[in-house]
Amino acid sequence: MLVAGHERSLLFDAQRHRFFFVPNIFNDIFKSNEAIEVNYLYNNYPKKKIVDQYIKFLLTNDLAFYCSADEVACFPSMELSWDSPYVISNMIIDFPTFCNVDWISKIIPDINELGICAMQIRFFEKGQSVESIISIIDLLNETRLNSIELILPFSDITNIKSIRRIYNSSAKIFRIHVHSSRKSRVLNLKSINRHVWYNCNHVLSEKSCGTIEPRQFAVNLSHFTESQHHNTCLNRKIAIDTEGNIKNCPSMAKSYGNIRDTKLTDVVNNPDFQKVWHIKKDEITKCRDCEFRHICTDCRAYIENPEDQYSAPLKCGYNPYIPANGKSGVQIH
């Protein structure tokens, strides 16, 4: 698929999870044609050398192939619709210093009813014990969750022995990140075939979220198609902040009740809660002109104009209106 930006376009290869930068003229030539006659190219774009370069690029990277006119019907356009079997697909819980087991006990029925499959549990400050974290994981083992990601502060419980104990407490734990570490590194726990990601960035609160950067790009078909219809950060997400408030994201100001007296299912059925699910990249200022928009994440908590829900993400440093490498004609690479 081709995604046009202001200064260049992006050619997305869904099968191999990769992308290429191409000039916008490349997009103009190929965007409306799943199949295109070679003679048509030469007749309508007289610079034969450029056309030859484009064809060679496509063939070399296995992005196109020659076929007969009779075979064209065998290759229909790719379906770009998106759907999910989950009412809520992912959830974030920001715990205060202590592990509040009561919160988990309250939401277990809702986790199962909503079909939540992924959960991120975050701690910003020290003070947890391995036992308290495992007690939370033990409760979540009884749910329909498929994966749990833990975000922990660098402390006495983030040594190799303790991390191994936490990993061994559940097959649902697929990743552990440790922030505020002395240095950034990835530790391979070969004995249990798991990894620990240590990061030296200090994550003091939910306000550390919202940064848009290339390492967060999701180069896969599910994300690409979801982006055509929904907000790829907030769609089918629910969160609980450190005070127990239920939100779209812990960083957002709007609360829809507190976990102490409100069910997650009641919040999800609130039409106002679901509004942000439908803010697409193609509607957001600046993002709609960015070639990365359908592989990028998005943030509605921190935006350039808080009064405009379609304002650009505040923590994105990329400007799609500045020619890459200082040139308006970006070459294929």
ROLUMMAR-367415 format. One record per residue (C-alpha): residue in three letters; x, y, z; residue number from 1; chain. Coordinates in nm, 3 decimals. Each point is the difference from the previous one (the first is absolute). Example, Ala and Ser with C-alpha at 12.3 -4.5 7.8 and 13.67 -1.06 7.14 Angstrom:
# ROLUMMAR-367415
{'Ala',{1.230,-0.450,0.780},1,'A'}
{'Ser',{0.137,0.344,-0.066},2,'A'}
END
This chain:
# ROLUMMAR-367415
{'Met',{0.000,0.000,0.000},1,'A'}
{'Leu',{0.108,0.359,-0.071},2,'A'}
{'Val',{-0.044,0.281,0.253},3,'A'}
{'Ala',{0.047,0.351,-0.135},4,'A'}
{'Gly',{0.171,0.260,0.217},5,'A'}
{'His',{0.055,0.369,-0.064},6,'A'}
{'Glu',{0.361,-0.041,-0.116},7,'A'}
{'Arg',{0.031,-0.372,-0.073},8,'A'}
{'Ser',{-0.199,-0.320,0.007},9,'A'}
{'Leu',{0.037,-0.325,0.188},10,'A'}
{'Leu',{-0.033,-0.339,-0.164},11,'A'}
{'Phe',{-0.122,-0.250,0.260},12,'A'}
{'Asp',{0.077,-0.370,-0.041},13,'A'}
{'Ala',{-0.250,-0.179,0.225},14,'A'}
{'Gln',{0.133,-0.348,-0.072},15,'A'}
{'Arg',{0.360,0.067,0.107},16,'A'}
{'His',{-0.065,0.269,0.263},17,'A'}
{'Arg',{0.215,0.264,-0.167},18,'A'}
{'Phe',{-0.037,0.332,-0.179},19,'A'}
{'Phe',{0.177,0.210,-0.262},20,'A'}
{'Phe',{0.011,0.373,-0.070},21,'A'}
{'Val',{-0.096,0.094,-0.354},22,'A'}
{'Pro',{-0.048,0.335,-0.176},23,'A'}
{'Asn',{-0.356,0.132,-0.019},24,'A'}
{'Ile',{0.013,-0.036,-0.379},25,'A'}
{'Phe',{0.037,-0.375,0.060},26,'A'}
{'Asn',{-0.325,0.012,0.195},27,'A'}
{'Asp',{-0.167,0.199,-0.277},28,'A'}
{'Ile',{0.094,-0.267,-0.252},29,'A'}
{'Phe',{-0.099,-0.311,0.193},30,'A'}
{'Lys',{-0.264,0.102,0.257},31,'A'}
{'Ser',{-0.307,-0.069,-0.217},32,'A'}
{'Asn',{0.123,-0.321,-0.158},33,'A'}
{'Glu',{0.033,-0.341,0.157},34,'A'}
{'Ala',{0.110,-0.108,-0.346},35,'A'}
{'Ile',{0.144,0.235,-0.259},36,'A'}
{'Glu',{0.107,-0.050,-0.359},37,'A'}
{'Val',{0.367,0.063,-0.065},38,'A'}
{'Asn',{-0.081,0.171,-0.330},39,'A'}
{'Tyr',{-0.234,0.233,0.187},40,'A'}
{'Leu',{0.288,0.105,0.223},41,'A'}
{'Tyr',{0.230,0.076,-0.290},42,'A'}
{'Asn',{-0.271,0.187,-0.193},43,'A'}
{'Asn',{-0.113,0.218,0.290},44,'A'}
{'Tyr',{0.332,0.057,0.177},45,'A'}
{'Pro',{0.254,0.083,-0.271},46,'A'}
{'Lys',{0.307,-0.021,0.224},47,'A'}
{'Lys',{0.069,-0.365,-0.084},48,'A'}
{'Lys',{0.309,-0.011,0.222},49,'A'}
{'Ile',{-0.205,0.090,0.309},50,'A'}
{'Val',{-0.272,-0.251,-0.088},51,'A'}
{'Asp',{0.265,-0.269,-0.043},52,'A'}
{'Gln',{0.146,0.093,0.339},53,'A'}
{'Tyr',{-0.341,-0.035,0.169},54,'A'}
{'Ile',{-0.070,-0.336,-0.164},55,'A'}
{'Lys',{0.342,-0.132,0.096},56,'A'}
{'Phe',{-0.053,0.115,0.359},57,'A'}
{'Leu',{-0.335,-0.183,0.021},58,'A'}
{'Leu',{0.131,-0.320,-0.152},59,'A'}
{'Thr',{0.324,-0.004,0.199},60,'A'}
{'Asn',{-0.188,0.033,0.331},61,'A'}
{'Asp',{-0.264,-0.255,-0.102},62,'A'}
{'Leu',{-0.272,0.265,0.015},63,'A'}
{'Ala',{-0.131,-0.062,-0.351},64,'A'}
{'Phe',{0.012,-0.259,-0.275},65,'A'}
{'Tyr',{-0.092,-0.033,-0.363},66,'A'}
{'Cys',{-0.321,-0.176,-0.093},67,'A'}
{'Ser',{-0.227,-0.029,-0.300},68,'A'}
{'Ala',{-0.320,0.201,-0.039},69,'A'}
{'Asp',{-0.201,-0.318,0.055},70,'A'}
{'Glu',{0.163,-0.054,0.341},71,'A'}
{'Val',{-0.082,0.343,0.143},72,'A'}
{'Ala',{-0.339,-0.113,0.133},73,'A'}
{'Cys',{0.180,-0.260,0.215},74,'A'}
{'Phe',{0.140,0.279,0.217},75,'A'}
{'Pro',{-0.284,0.206,0.156},76,'A'}
{'Ser',{0.070,0.311,0.207},77,'A'}
{'Met',{0.101,-0.060,0.360},78,'A'}
{'Glu',{-0.282,0.026,0.252},79,'A'}
{'Leu',{0.056,0.294,0.239},80,'A'}
{'Ser',{-0.295,-0.048,0.233},81,'A'}
{'Trp',{0.072,-0.056,0.371},82,'A'}
{'Asp',{-0.186,-0.173,0.280},83,'A'}
{'Ser',{0.073,-0.164,0.333},84,'A'}
{'Pro',{-0.178,-0.267,0.205},85,'A'}
{'Tyr',{0.079,0.194,0.318},86,'A'}
{'Val',{-0.223,0.270,0.148},87,'A'}
{'Ile',{0.319,0.130,0.166},88,'A'}
{'Ser',{0.328,-0.137,-0.133},89,'A'}
{'Asn',{0.254,0.160,0.235},90,'A'}
{'Met',{0.023,0.159,0.342},91,'A'}
{'Ile',{0.248,0.205,0.204},92,'A'}
{'Ile',{0.009,0.003,0.380},93,'A'}
{'Asp',{0.221,0.256,0.173},94,'A'}
{'Phe',{0.056,-0.107,0.360},95,'A'}
{'Pro',{0.106,0.229,0.279},96,'A'}
{'Thr',{0.308,-0.113,0.196},97,'A'}
{'Phe',{-0.185,-0.294,0.152},98,'A'}
{'Cys',{-0.170,-0.283,-0.190},99,'A'}
{'Asn',{-0.374,0.042,0.043},100,'A'}
{'Val',{-0.131,-0.355,-0.022},101,'A'}
{'Asp',{-0.356,0.126,0.062},102,'A'}
{'Trp',{0.001,0.177,-0.337},103,'A'}
{'Ile',{0.086,-0.322,-0.179},104,'A'}
{'Ser',{-0.261,-0.198,0.192},105,'A'}
{'Lys',{-0.269,0.252,-0.098},106,'A'}
{'Ile',{0.076,-0.002,-0.373},107,'A'}
{'Ile',{0.051,-0.373,-0.063},108,'A'}
{'Pro',{-0.368,-0.057,-0.101},109,'A'}
{'Asp',{0.020,0.303,-0.233},110,'A'}
{'Ile',{0.328,-0.121,-0.156},111,'A'}
{'Asn',{-0.168,-0.325,-0.095},112,'A'}
{'Glu',{-0.325,0.159,-0.115},113,'A'}
{'Leu',{0.173,0.261,-0.217},114,'A'}
{'Gly',{0.244,-0.254,-0.140},115,'A'}
{'Ile',{0.308,0.208,0.085},116,'A'}
{'Cys',{0.299,-0.187,-0.142},117,'A'}
{'Ala',{0.298,0.225,0.088},118,'A'}
{'Met',{0.086,0.196,0.314},119,'A'}
{'Gln',{0.283,0.233,0.090},120,'A'}
{'Ile',{0.070,0.047,0.373},121,'A'}
{'Arg',{0.217,0.298,0.089},122,'A'}
{'Phe',{0.178,0.110,0.317},123,'A'}
{'Phe',{0.180,0.335,0.006},124,'A'}
{'Glu',{0.146,-0.002,0.354},125,'A'}
{'Lys',{0.187,-0.255,0.208},126,'A'}
{'Gly',{-0.163,-0.185,0.286},127,'A'}
{'Gln',{-0.138,-0.322,-0.143},128,'A'}
{'Ser',{0.102,-0.350,0.102},129,'A'}
{'Val',{0.031,-0.301,-0.223},130,'A'}
{'Glu',{-0.271,-0.171,0.205},131,'A'}
{'Ser',{-0.249,0.284,-0.048},132,'A'}
{'Ile',{0.053,0.005,-0.376},133,'A'}
{'Ile',{-0.039,-0.377,-0.023},134,'A'}
{'Ser',{-0.322,0.022,0.204},135,'A'}
{'Ile',{-0.144,0.227,-0.272},136,'A'}
{'Ile',{0.121,-0.229,-0.276},137,'A'}
{'Asp',{-0.154,-0.300,0.176},138,'A'}
{'Leu',{-0.342,0.167,-0.017},139,'A'}
{'Leu',{0.044,0.089,-0.367},140,'A'}
{'Asn',{0.093,-0.360,-0.081},141,'A'}
{'Glu',{-0.368,-0.083,0.042},142,'A'}
{'Thr',{-0.111,0.247,-0.269},143,'A'}
{'Arg',{-0.021,-0.010,-0.380},144,'A'}
{'Leu',{0.307,0.218,-0.034},145,'A'}
{'Asn',{0.253,-0.125,-0.254},146,'A'}
{'Ser',{0.288,0.229,0.089},147,'A'}
{'Ile',{0.120,0.218,0.286},148,'A'}
{'Glu',{0.272,0.263,-0.029},149,'A'}
{'Leu',{0.164,0.128,0.319},150,'A'}
{'Ile',{0.162,0.343,0.032},151,'A'}
{'Leu',{0.210,0.017,0.317},152,'A'}
{'Pro',{0.238,0.255,0.155},153,'A'}
{'Phe',{0.362,-0.101,0.045},154,'A'}
{'Ser',{0.022,-0.129,0.359},155,'A'}
{'Asp',{0.088,-0.299,0.217},156,'A'}
{'Ile',{-0.268,-0.210,-0.172},157,'A'}
{'Thr',{0.137,0.047,-0.352},158,'A'}
{'Asn',{0.303,-0.221,0.046},159,'A'}
{'Ile',{0.027,-0.313,-0.211},160,'A'}
{'Lys',{-0.119,-0.236,0.273},161,'A'}
{'Ser',{-0.316,0.202,0.073},162,'A'}
{'Ile',{-0.082,0.058,-0.366},163,'A'}
{'Arg',{0.031,-0.373,-0.061},164,'A'}
{'Arg',{-0.245,-0.067,0.286},165,'A'}
{'Ile',{-0.250,0.245,-0.147},166,'A'}
{'Tyr',{0.028,-0.149,-0.347},167,'A'}
{'Asn',{-0.043,-0.352,0.139},168,'A'}
{'Ser',{-0.322,0.101,0.177},169,'A'}
{'Ser',{-0.193,0.011,-0.326},170,'A'}
{'Ala',{0.030,-0.094,-0.365},171,'A'}
{'Lys',{-0.215,0.306,-0.071},172,'A'}
{'Ile',{0.289,0.238,0.073},173,'A'}
{'Phe',{0.157,0.067,-0.338},174,'A'}
{'Arg',{0.221,0.299,0.084},175,'A'}
{'Ile',{0.155,0.183,0.295},176,'A'}
{'His',{0.137,0.354,-0.036},177,'A'}
{'Val',{0.210,0.164,0.270},178,'A'}
{'His',{0.020,0.379,-0.010},179,'A'}
{'Ser',{0.234,0.242,0.181},180,'A'}
{'Ser',{0.283,-0.251,-0.028},181,'A'}
{'Arg',{0.369,0.089,0.021},182,'A'}
{'Lys',{0.039,-0.081,-0.369},183,'A'}
{'Ser',{-0.208,-0.123,-0.292},184,'A'}
{'Arg',{0.042,-0.362,-0.098},185,'A'}
{'Val',{-0.189,-0.316,-0.090},186,'A'}
{'Leu',{0.069,-0.296,0.226},187,'A'}
{'Asn',{-0.058,-0.350,-0.136},188,'A'}
{'Leu',{-0.115,-0.246,0.267},189,'A'}
{'Lys',{0.101,-0.309,-0.193},190,'A'}
{'Ser',{-0.112,-0.247,0.265},191,'A'}
{'Ile',{-0.365,0.102,-0.050},192,'A'}
{'Asn',{0.030,0.137,-0.353},193,'A'}
{'Arg',{-0.115,0.350,0.099},194,'A'}
{'His',{0.142,0.352,-0.018},195,'A'}
{'Val',{0.003,0.306,0.226},196,'A'}
{'Trp',{0.017,0.347,-0.148},197,'A'}
{'Tyr',{0.189,0.247,0.223},198,'A'}
{'Asn',{-0.035,0.367,-0.091},199,'A'}
{'Cys',{0.185,0.292,0.158},200,'A'}
{'Asn',{-0.287,0.244,-0.070},201,'A'}
{'His',{-0.170,0.117,0.319},202,'A'}
{'Val',{-0.372,-0.073,-0.022},203,'A'}
{'Leu',{-0.143,0.195,0.292},204,'A'}
{'Ser',{-0.369,-0.006,-0.090},205,'A'}
{'Glu',{-0.251,-0.050,-0.281},206,'A'}
{'Lys',{0.115,0.340,-0.134},207,'A'}
{'Ser',{0.303,-0.176,-0.145},208,'A'}
{'Cys',{-0.228,-0.155,-0.263},209,'A'}
{'Gly',{-0.103,0.140,-0.335},210,'A'}
{'Thr',{0.335,0.015,-0.177},211,'A'}
{'Ile',{-0.022,-0.087,-0.368},212,'A'}
{'Glu',{0.316,-0.162,-0.136},213,'A'}
{'Pro',{0.103,-0.246,-0.274},214,'A'}
{'Arg',{0.075,-0.290,0.236},215,'A'}
{'Gln',{-0.372,-0.008,0.079},216,'A'}
{'Phe',{-0.102,-0.046,-0.363},217,'A'}
{'Ala',{-0.221,-0.303,-0.056},218,'A'}
{'Val',{0.079,-0.133,-0.346},219,'A'}
{'Asn',{-0.273,-0.261,-0.024},220,'A'}
{'Leu',{-0.331,-0.041,-0.180},221,'A'}
{'Ser',{-0.216,0.002,0.313},222,'A'}
{'His',{0.127,0.343,0.108},223,'A'}
{'Phe',{-0.010,0.135,-0.356},224,'A'}
{'Thr',{-0.363,-0.099,-0.054},225,'A'}
{'Glu',{-0.108,0.113,0.347},226,'A'}
{'Ser',{0.149,0.340,-0.076},227,'A'}
{'Gln',{-0.231,0.038,-0.300},228,'A'}
{'His',{-0.301,0.002,0.234},229,'A'}
{'His',{0.106,0.066,0.360},230,'A'}
{'Asn',{0.246,0.165,0.235},231,'A'}
{'Thr',{0.281,-0.254,0.036},232,'A'}
{'Cys',{0.085,0.098,0.357},233,'A'}
{'Leu',{-0.345,0.033,0.160},234,'A'}
{'Asn',{-0.223,-0.229,-0.203},235,'A'}
{'Arg',{-0.150,-0.266,0.231},236,'A'}
{'Lys',{0.229,0.103,0.287},237,'A'}
{'Ile',{-0.091,0.064,0.362},238,'A'}
{'Ala',{0.221,0.116,0.286},239,'A'}
{'Ile',{0.014,0.052,0.376},240,'A'}
{'Asp',{0.224,0.274,0.136},241,'A'}
{'Thr',{0.185,0.001,0.335},242,'A'}
{'Glu',{-0.307,0.144,0.175},243,'A'}
{'Gly',{-0.229,-0.272,-0.132},244,'A'}
{'Asn',{-0.168,0.224,-0.258},245,'A'}
{'Ile',{-0.123,-0.174,-0.316},246,'A'}
{'Lys',{0.110,0.173,-0.320},247,'A'}
{'Asn',{0.078,-0.053,-0.367},248,'A'}
{'Cys',{0.366,0.044,0.095},249,'A'}
{'Pro',{0.161,0.078,0.339},250,'A'}
{'Ser',{0.146,0.321,-0.146},251,'A'}
{'Met',{-0.338,0.140,-0.103},252,'A'}
{'Ala',{-0.193,0.238,0.223},253,'A'}
{'Lys',{-0.350,-0.137,-0.054},254,'A'}
{'Ser',{-0.110,-0.262,0.253},255,'A'}
{'Tyr',{-0.309,-0.221,-0.031},256,'A'}
{'Gly',{-0.016,-0.112,0.362},257,'A'}
{'Asn',{0.217,-0.173,0.254},258,'A'}
{'Ile',{0.079,-0.369,0.028},259,'A'}
{'Arg',{-0.125,0.004,0.361},260,'A'}
{'Asp',{-0.362,0.053,-0.107},261,'A'}
{'Thr',{-0.019,-0.029,-0.381},262,'A'}
{'Lys',{0.006,-0.307,-0.224},263,'A'}
{'Leu',{0.219,0.001,-0.309},264,'A'}
{'Thr',{-0.289,-0.135,-0.206},265,'A'}
{'Asp',{-0.212,0.303,0.090},266,'A'}
{'Val',{0.276,0.236,-0.113},267,'A'}
{'Val',{0.056,-0.181,-0.329},268,'A'}
{'Asn',{-0.368,0.026,-0.089},269,'A'}
{'Asn',{0.015,0.379,0.043},270,'A'}
{'Pro',{-0.007,0.152,-0.355},271,'A'}
{'Asp',{0.216,0.290,0.120},272,'A'}
{'Phe',{0.273,-0.246,0.104},273,'A'}
{'Gln',{0.014,-0.145,-0.352},274,'A'}
{'Lys',{0.024,0.333,-0.187},275,'A'}
{'Val',{0.381,0.009,-0.001},276,'A'}
{'Trp',{0.012,-0.347,-0.154},277,'A'}
{'His',{-0.098,0.153,-0.334},278,'A'}
{'Ile',{0.253,0.286,-0.029},279,'A'}
{'Lys',{0.198,-0.117,-0.301},280,'A'}
{'Lys',{0.343,0.114,-0.117},281,'A'}
{'Asp',{-0.153,0.119,-0.327},282,'A'}
{'Glu',{-0.200,0.255,0.202},283,'A'}
{'Ile',{0.279,0.133,0.225},284,'A'}
{'Thr',{0.178,0.324,-0.081},285,'A'}
{'Lys',{0.350,-0.064,-0.136},286,'A'}
{'Cys',{-0.039,-0.378,0.034},287,'A'}
{'Arg',{-0.227,-0.012,-0.304},288,'A'}
{'Asp',{0.293,0.127,-0.209},289,'A'}
{'Cys',{0.254,-0.242,0.151},290,'A'}
{'Glu',{0.119,-0.305,-0.190},291,'A'}
{'Phe',{0.039,-0.195,0.327},292,'A'}
{'Arg',{-0.359,0.050,0.118},293,'A'}
{'His',{-0.123,-0.357,-0.051},294,'A'}
{'Ile',{0.292,-0.171,0.177},295,'A'}
{'Cys',{0.033,0.261,0.276},296,'A'}
{'Thr',{-0.160,0.016,0.342},297,'A'}
{'Asp',{-0.201,0.300,0.113},298,'A'}
{'Cys',{-0.052,0.196,0.320},299,'A'}
{'Arg',{-0.312,0.197,0.088},300,'A'}
{'Ala',{0.107,0.074,0.358},301,'A'}
{'Tyr',{0.276,0.243,-0.098},302,'A'}
{'Ile',{-0.091,0.204,-0.307},303,'A'}
{'Glu',{0.115,0.336,-0.134},304,'A'}
{'Asn',{-0.339,0.165,0.051},305,'A'}
{'Pro',{-0.191,-0.147,0.296},306,'A'}
{'Glu',{-0.317,0.171,-0.126},307,'A'}
{'Asp',{0.010,-0.192,-0.329},308,'A'}
{'Gln',{-0.032,-0.380,0.023},309,'A'}
{'Tyr',{0.141,-0.026,-0.355},310,'A'}
{'Ser',{0.316,0.190,0.088},311,'A'}
{'Ala',{0.340,-0.159,-0.073},312,'A'}
{'Pro',{0.178,-0.203,0.272},313,'A'}
{'Leu',{0.203,0.232,0.220},314,'A'}
{'Lys',{0.291,-0.243,0.044},315,'A'}
{'Cys',{0.062,-0.078,-0.365},316,'A'}
{'Gly',{0.316,0.162,-0.132},317,'A'}
{'Tyr',{-0.051,-0.089,-0.366},318,'A'}
{'Asn',{-0.105,0.267,-0.250},319,'A'}
{'Pro',{-0.140,-0.151,-0.324},320,'A'}
{'Tyr',{0.018,0.341,-0.171},321,'A'}
{'Ile',{0.381,0.016,0.009},322,'A'}
{'Pro',{0.161,-0.181,-0.295},323,'A'}
{'Ala',{0.196,-0.305,0.114},324,'A'}
{'Asn',{0.376,0.049,-0.034},325,'A'}
{'Gly',{-0.070,0.358,-0.102},326,'A'}
{'Lys',{-0.129,-0.110,-0.342},327,'A'}
{'Ser',{-0.346,0.008,-0.151},328,'A'}
{'Gly',{0.070,-0.298,-0.223},329,'A'}
{'Val',{0.062,-0.290,0.240},330,'A'}
{'Gln',{0.147,-0.304,-0.172},331,'A'}
{'Ile',{-0.099,-0.359,0.059},332,'A'}
{'His',{0.198,-0.160,0.282},333,'A'}
END
